[in-house]
Amino acid sequence: MEQRGTNARREAEEKAAADAVRTDAEAARTVALARAEAESARVLGEARAAAQRSWLDAHTSADPATLHALAATRLAENVPRIESLTLSPDVLTGLLARLGHGERTGAGPGGEPS
């Protein structure tokens, strides 16, 4: 009877020791995963910041007409499809005047009315 008690106690101690080892290993794994995720987030953030810096540097040196074209392209990519568009003559005249670098329609050379 005494042998059974000793065996049971030894088994319980071994199980407790194994559980402790398993718990420590799981805790170490969790910490390692958290550190890896944090490092990954840091590296990704740095890469995004570098890309944003490069994007801004490239656009800082671009002329306004190029930037307007890029903005129009982005706008076209993100607006819903337009099936039809009606432009009145006065809107079209103003638009053409702006596209002609501010020259007004009906103006002759030197900006004087023709």
Secondary structure, DSSP 4 states (H G I P E B T S, - for coil): -HHHHHHHHHHHHHHHHHHHHHHHHHHHHHHHHHHHHHHHHHHHHHHHHHHHHHHHHHHHSS-HHHHHHHHHHHHHHHSPP-S-----HHHHHHHHHHHTTTPPTTB-GGG-B-
